[in-house]
Amino acid sequence: MLIKLRVHPGAKAASLIKKSDDAFEVSVRAPAKGGQANREALPLLAKALGLNVRRLRIVKGAASPHKIVKLFESR
């Protein structure tokens, strides 16, 4: 399963908004430097989906605000 994720770094508070079944917007406090915003965004997404963060990987757009996240099957 692929999920579209829009990340807004440098926000005053962390939040997550579900746009559709496969699209989310995440605001994170971390800056967009060195992957800090990505490391803060994935756990928020995992919690909203009720998953372990290890099941999620950014497969496209790691350096962009628009990302594609792949959900891997659990073992």
N, C-alpha and C positions, 0 to 999 in steps of 0.2 A: 504494500500500500504506500502511495506517495502522498505527502501532505505539503501544501503551499504554506510558507511561513514568512510573514513580514515582520522584521525586527526593528524597533525604534530604540536605539541606544541612548543613554544619558538622560533617561526620564527621572522625574522626582520620586516615582514609586513604581514598583513592578506590577504589571497587570497582564491579563490575557483575555482576548476577545475572540469568540468563535464566529467566523464569518459565514462558513458553510460546513458541510460534513468533512471536507478536506482542505479547508483554509482557515488559518488563524492569524491574528495580529498580536504581537507580544511587545510590551514596553519593558525595558530593563534599565536598571540604574547604572550598570557597567558601561564604560566607554567602548567605542568601536575600535579598539586597539588590541592587536595581538590575540584576537579571538575571545576576548573577555566577554563581549556581549553574547556570543554564541554559547559560551560555557554557562552563562546565566539563563539563556532562553530555553535551552533543551530541557533542563529539569522542570521548568514551568509547564512546558508542553507535555512532558511525560506525566506530570501530576494531573493535569487536566484530562488526559486520556486514560488515567489509571494504570500506567505502565511503568516498568523499570526503565530508567534513562538509558541503560545499556542497549535497549532494543531500538533506539533511534540514532540515525546517522545523517548528517548533512551530506547530500550527494551532489548538490549543485548550489552555487552562490555563496560559498563560505565567506567571501569578501564583499558580498553585496547585501543590501537590506532585504532583497527578495530571495528566499531560499527554497529549495526542495529538500524535504526530509523524508527518508525512507524508513518505514517500520519493518523491522526484521522479526521473523517468527521466533518464538521462545523455544529453547531446546529442552 
